[in-house]
Amino acid sequence: MKVLLVVKSKVMENLGVMYLSSVIKKANHECNIVDLPAMVVAIQLWKPEILGLSIMTGDRLRFKNELFKLNDKDPLPKIVVGGPDPTFFPEGYDWADEIVPGEGELWAAGLTEGTRRAYTINDIPWPDRTAWPNEKIRDVIASRGCSYGKCGYCYNSAWEKMFPDIPKLRIRDARDVVNEIASLKSLKPLKAEFIYFQDATFGTSMKWLREFSQKYKEQVNIPYHAHLRPNQITEERVRLLHESSCVSVKIALETASDRLRVLINRGDTNNEDAYIAAKLLKENNIALILQNILGLPSSTIEDDLATLEVNIKCKPAYAWSSIFQPYPMTDLAIICEQEGYYTGDYSEIGDNFFDESVLNFPPKQKEQIACLQRIFAFCVEMQVMPQISDLTWERLPKFIHNIMRKVGDKRMFPNITLGD
C-alpha cells in the first residue's frame, strides 16, 4: 500500500506525520511525505492509495483548493484528514473520506496492521526523518500533553474533554529519548548538530530530569533547546539543564498584568518568577527566549506596554511576541464571544498570530497593538520604551530611525554623554 502524507510546509520537521510514517513503514507499507505545493504532482506521479492531510487551524481552504487542482483523469486516492483543525472542527470536511481526530498512530496502526491497537508513549517507533534529510536542527519530543493544561488561549483543556481516557501528561523513558538522539548523530547526509525539544513543558519530573541529564551528557552532549514555565525555574533544574548542554529555553510570560493572568488562567505565575528565571539562566549561560501575548481581551495598550517593560528588565536573548487570536473551543474564545470582544466568525482567523487583532477593539488600539508587535523585540534589544504616540504606522519608521541614530552616536562618540 502507498500512503502519501501532506503538510503545509517542510521548512522544518513535522513530528506528527513523521511518527505516522514510521508506524506505516514498520508494517512494510510505502510512505512519502511532501509539502502542499508538491501534493498534486506527487499524486499524479506516485499514485498513492491513501492521501493523509495534516491540517492546522486556518489552513482548511488552502488544502481543499489545492486538492481541487486535480483533473478528472487523475487517480483520486482515499482522502484522510487529521491534525488540530479536523480534530476540533470536523465540520466542513465533507470533501474528505475519513476524519482522524487526535493522535494518528491509532489510525495508522489500524490502516497497516488490521487492528487499531493503541501505542503507549514508549513503544511508538521513533519518527521517520527521511523526508527531511538535510536538517542540522532536529526536533524531538520527550513527552506528550501538558502538565498544566489550563491556559485559556490553548486547546489543551478542550483536548482533555475530547479524550478523557488519555492521561494529561505522558513522559517517555529518559533512556529511550537519549537513545533516539544518539542515533541522530549518525544520520546521513547531515548528522544532527542541535536538538529542539518540542514538549509543551520539558522535564517536569525532577527524577526524570536527573536521569536524562546524566545519560544525555554521557551519550549525546549535543546542544539543545527546551520549553519551561516561569515558576519551574530552580537552581537545581537550571544546573541540570546546563550540565546536559541546554543552551536556550523558551519561557511564556504572556502578560505582566495580574488581572490578565487570572483571565487567561495563569494566575500561578508572576513577574518576579520571570526576573528570577532570567537571572538564574544568565548565570548558567542559557539563553532566554521570553514569550508574550499582546491584545488579550479587555487589555489596554498600557497593559501591553507594561509587558514590554518587564521584558526590557529581564533582558532576554529574544523577546517573542504574538497577537492574541480567539481560536474556537478555547476557554478564552468563549469568553470573547460572551463579552462581545469577538463575533465568533471563524473565517476571520488567519494562519498566523502576528498580523493583527480580530477582536472588537477600537481601530486606534488595533493599530497600536500591531505596531507594538512589530517593534517589541527591537525595543527589548535596544532597551527602550516607546511612547503610545509612537505606535502608529505613520510614526513607527521615525521612532526606529531615532533610536538607531542614538545607537550610532554612542558608537561614534564612545564615553561621551549626549543629550536627548
C-alpha positions in Angstrom: 0.0 0.0 0.0 1.2 3.5 -0.8 0.4 6.3 1.6 1.2 10.0 0.9 1.2 12.3 3.8 1.0 16.1 3.2 2.0 19.0 5.4 1.6 22.7 4.6 5.4 23.3 4.7 8.6 21.4 5.0 10.7 24.3 6.2 11.1 22.4 9.5 10.5 18.9 10.7 6.9 17.9 11.4 6.9 15.3 14.1 3.2 14.4 13.7 3.5 13.0 10.2 7.0 11.6 10.9 5.6 9.4 13.6 2.8 8.2 11.3 5.3 7.4 8.6 7.4 5.3 11.0 4.3 3.3 12.0 3.2 2.8 8.4 6.7 1.7 7.2 7.1 -0.6 10.2 4.2 -2.6 8.7 6.1 -2.8 5.4 4.0 -0.3 3.5 5.3 2.6 1.5 5.0 6.2 2.7 6.1 9.5 1.4 5.8 13.0 3.0 5.5 16.1 0.8 4.5 19.7 1.3 1.3 21.2 0.0 2.7 22.8 -3.2 4.1 19.4 -4.2 0.9 17.4 -3.5 -0.8 17.3 -6.9 2.3 16.3 -8.8 3.1 13.6 -6.2 -0.4 12.2 -6.5 -0.1 12.2 -10.3 3.3 10.5 -10.4 3.3 8.2 -7.4 -0.4 7.3 -7.4 -0.9 6.6 -3.7 -4.0 4.7 -2.5 -4.3 6.9 0.6 -3.7 10.6 0.9 -3.3 11.9 4.5 -3.6 15.6 5.0 -2.2 17.2 8.3 -4.2 20.5 8.7 -3.6 23.3 11.1 -6.3 25.8 12.1 -6.6 28.5 9.4 -5.4 26.2 6.6 -8.5 24.2 5.7 -9.4 26.1 2.5 -5.8 26.1 1.3 -5.7 22.3 1.4 -9.1 22.0 -0.2 -8.4 24.4 -3.0 -5.0 22.7 -3.8 -6.7 19.3 -3.9 -9.3 20.5 -6.4 -6.5 21.2 -8.9 -6.5 17.5 -9.7 -8.3 16.9 -13.0 -10.9 14.2 -13.7 -8.3 11.9 -15.2 -6.1 11.8 -12.1 -6.4 8.8 -9.9 -8.1 10.0 -6.7 -6.8 8.3 -3.5 -8.8 7.9 -0.4 -8.6 11.3 1.4 -8.0 11.2 5.1 -7.7 14.4 7.1 -6.1 14.8 10.6 -4.3 17.3 12.7 -5.6 20.1 15.0 -8.3 21.6 12.7 -10.1 18.4 11.8 -9.8 17.2 15.4 -11.6 20.3 16.9 -13.6 21.4 13.9 -14.7 18.4 11.8 -17.5 20.4 10.2 -16.6 21.5 6.7 -14.7 18.4 5.8 -17.4 16.7 3.7 -14.9 16.5 0.9 -12.8 14.0 2.9 -13.4 10.3 3.0 -12.3 10.0 6.7 -11.5 12.3 9.6 -9.0 11.2 12.1 -9.3 13.1 15.4 -6.5 13.2 18.0 -3.3 11.3 17.7 -2.9 9.5 14.4 -0.8 6.5 15.4 -4.0 4.6 16.2 -5.3 5.2 12.7 -2.0 4.3 11.1 -1.9 1.1 13.1 -5.4 0.1 12.0 -4.6 1.0 8.4 -1.5 -1.1 8.2 -1.8 -3.8 10.8 -5.5 -4.6 10.5 -6.2 -3.6 14.1 -6.5 -0.2 15.7 -4.3 -1.0 18.7 -3.2 1.9 20.9 0.5 2.7 21.2 1.9 3.6 24.5 4.2 6.5 24.7 7.3 4.3 24.9 6.6 1.8 22.1 5.8 4.2 19.3 8.6 3.8 16.7 11.0 6.8 16.5 9.9 9.3 13.9 10.8 8.7 10.3 13.2 11.6 9.2 13.9 10.5 5.6 11.7 13.3 4.2 14.0 15.9 6.0 17.5 14.6 5.1 19.4 17.8 5.4 18.4 19.3 8.8 21.1 20.3 11.2 18.4 21.1 13.8 16.4 18.0 14.8 13.0 18.1 16.6 12.4 15.7 19.4 9.6 15.2 21.9 10.2 13.7 25.3 6.6 13.9 26.5 3.1 14.4 25.1 0.5 16.6 26.7 0.8 19.4 29.2 1.3 19.2 32.9 -0.7 22.4 33.4 -3.2 22.2 30.5 -5.4 25.1 31.7 -4.2 28.2 29.8 -7.3 29.9 28.5 -5.9 30.5 25.0 -4.8 26.9 24.4 -6.6 23.8 23.1 -5.4 21.6 25.9 -8.5 21.9 28.0 -10.7 21.1 25.0 -8.4 18.1 24.2 -8.8 16.7 27.7 -12.6 16.8 27.4 -12.5 15.1 24.0 -10.1 12.4 25.1 -10.7 11.9 28.8 -9.0 8.4 28.8 -5.7 9.8 27.7 -3.5 11.0 30.6 -2.9 14.7 30.8 0.9 14.1 30.5 2.8 11.1 29.2 6.5 11.0 29.6 8.9 8.8 27.6 11.6 6.9 29.4 14.7 9.1 29.6 16.8 6.2 28.2 14.7 5.9 25.1 14.8 9.7 24.5 18.6 9.7 24.8 19.0 6.6 22.6 16.9 8.3 19.9 19.0 11.4 19.9 22.2 9.4 20.0 21.0 7.7 16.7 20.7 11.2 15.1 24.4 11.8 15.5 25.0 9.3 12.7 22.3 10.4 10.3 23.3 11.0 6.7 24.0 13.2 4.8 24.0 15.5 7.8 24.2 14.5 11.4 22.2 16.4 14.0 24.0 19.4 15.4 21.2 20.8 17.6 18.2 19.3 19.3 14.9 21.2 19.7 12.6 19.7 22.3 9.0 20.4 21.3 7.5 19.4 24.6 4.9 21.8 26.0 6.9 21.8 29.2 10.2 19.9 29.4 11.4 17.8 32.3 8.5 18.4 34.7 9.7 15.5 36.8 12.9 16.2 38.6 13.6 12.5 38.9 13.3 12.1 35.2 15.4 15.2 34.5 18.2 14.0 36.8 18.3 10.7 34.9 18.1 12.4 31.5 20.8 14.9 32.3 23.3 12.2 33.3 22.6 9.9 30.3 22.4 12.8 27.8 25.8 14.2 29.0 27.4 10.7 28.7 25.9 9.6 25.3 25.0 12.7 23.3 26.2 16.1 24.5 24.6 17.9 21.6 23.3 21.5 22.3 19.6 21.6 22.8 16.6 24.0 23.4 13.6 23.4 25.7 10.3 25.0 26.8 9.7 25.7 30.5 7.2 27.6 32.7 8.4 30.6 34.7 7.7 29.0 38.1 9.6 25.9 37.1 12.9 27.6 37.3 15.0 26.5 40.3 18.8 26.4 40.8 18.9 22.6 40.6 16.8 22.5 37.4 18.9 25.1 35.7 22.1 23.4 36.8 20.9 20.0 35.3 19.9 21.8 32.1 23.3 23.5 31.8 25.2 20.3 32.6 23.4 18.4 29.9 24.2 21.0 27.2 20.9 23.0 27.2 21.9 26.4 25.6 18.5 28.1 25.3 15.0 27.9 26.8 11.6 29.5 25.9 9.5 30.7 28.8 6.0 32.1 28.5 5.5 35.3 30.5 2.5 36.1 28.2 1.4 39.3 30.2 2.7 41.5 33.0 -0.8 42.2 34.3 -2.0 40.2 37.3 -5.6 40.9 36.2 -5.0 39.4 32.7 -3.1 36.5 34.2 -6.3 35.5 36.1 -8.3 35.9 32.9 -6.0 33.5 30.9 -5.8 31.1 33.8 -2.1 31.6 34.5 -2.5 33.2 37.9 0.1 30.9 39.4 2.9 32.9 37.8 4.1 36.5 38.3 6.7 39.0 37.1 9.1 38.1 39.9 9.2 34.5 38.5 10.4 35.9 35.2 13.1 38.1 36.9 14.4 35.1 38.9 14.4 32.9 35.8 16.3 35.4 33.7 18.9 35.8 36.4 19.4 32.0 37.0 19.6 31.2 33.3 22.0 34.0 32.6 24.3 32.8 35.4 24.3 29.4 33.8 24.9 30.7 30.2 21.5 29.6 29.0 19.8 32.0 26.6 16.3 33.0 27.5 13.5 33.5 24.9 10.6 35.2 26.6 7.2 34.6 25.1 4.4 37.2 25.2 0.8 37.8 24.0 -0.4 41.2 23.1 -4.0 42.3 22.6 -5.7 40.0 25.1 -9.4 40.6 25.7 -10.1 43.5 28.0 -6.4 44.6 27.8 -5.3 48.2 27.2 -2.3 49.4 25.3 -0.9 50.3 28.7 -1.1 46.7 29.7 0.9 45.6 26.7 3.5 48.3 27.3 3.8 47.0 30.9 4.6 43.6 29.4 7.2 45.2 27.3 8.7 46.9 30.3 9.1 43.5 32.1 10.8 42.1 29.1 13.2 45.0 29.0 14.1 44.4 32.6 14.6 40.7 32.0 16.9 41.3 29.0 16.2 38.0 27.3 18.2 36.9 24.3 15.0 37.3 22.3 11.6 38.8 23.2 9.0 36.8 21.2 5.5 38.4 20.9 2.3 37.4 19.2 -1.2 39.0 18.9 -4.0 37.1 20.6 -6.3 35.1 18.4 -9.6 33.6 19.8 -9.2 30.1 18.5 -12.6 28.4 18.7 -13.3 26.0 21.5 -10.6 27.5 23.8 -11.9 29.0 27.1 -10.7 32.4 26.1 -12.5 32.4 22.8 -15.8 31.5 24.6 -15.2 34.5 27.0 -14.6 36.7 24.0 -17.9 35.8 22.4 -19.8 36.1 25.7 -18.3 39.5 26.4 -18.7 40.8 22.9 -15.0 41.1 22.1 -15.4 38.8 19.1 -18.1 37.9 16.6 -17.3 34.2 16.5 -16.7 34.4 12.8 -14.1 31.6 12.4 -13.2 32.6 8.9 -11.6 35.9 10.2 -8.8 34.0 11.9 -5.7 33.6 9.6 -2.9 31.0 9.7 -0.7 33.0 12.0 -0.9 35.2 15.1 1.4 38.1 14.2 -0.5 40.3 11.8 -3.5 41.9 13.6 -6.1 41.5 16.2 -9.5 40.3 15.2 -11.1 41.4 18.5 -13.6 44.3 18.5 -11.1 46.8 19.8 -11.3 50.4 18.6 -9.3 50.8 15.3 -6.8 53.0 17.1 -6.0 50.3 19.6 -5.8 47.6 17.0 -3.2 49.8 15.1 -1.3 50.3 18.4 -1.2 46.5 19.1 0.0 45.7 15.6 2.7 48.4 15.7 3.9 47.3 19.1 4.2 43.7 18.0 6.4 44.8 15.1 8.9 46.6 17.4 8.6 44.5 20.5 11.8 42.6 20.1 13.6 45.7 18.8 12.7 47.7 21.9 13.9 44.9 24.2 17.1 44.7 22.3 17.7 48.4 22.3 16.4 48.7 25.9 14.0 51.5 25.1 10.3 52.1 25.8 8.2 53.8 23.1 5.5 56.4 23.8 1.9 55.5 23.0 2.1 58.2 20.4 4.9 56.3 18.6 2.5 53.4 17.9 1.1 54.4 14.6 2.1 53.2 11.1 2.9 56.8 10.3 5.2 57.4 13.3 6.8 54.0 13.6 9.6 54.4 11.0 10.6 57.7 12.6 10.7 56.1 16.0 13.0 53.3 14.7 15.2 55.8 12.9 15.6 58.0 16.0 16.6 55.0 18.2 19.2 53.9 15.6 20.6 57.4 15.4 21.2 57.3 19.1 22.9 53.9 18.8 25.1 55.3 16.0 26.0 58.4 18.2 27.1 56.1 21.1 29.3 54.1 18.8 30.8 57.2 17.1 31.4 59.0 20.3 32.2 56.4 23.0 32.4 57.6 26.6 30.7 60.9 25.7 27.3 61.7 27.4 25.0 63.1 24.8 21.7 64.8 25.3 18.4 63.5 24.1 
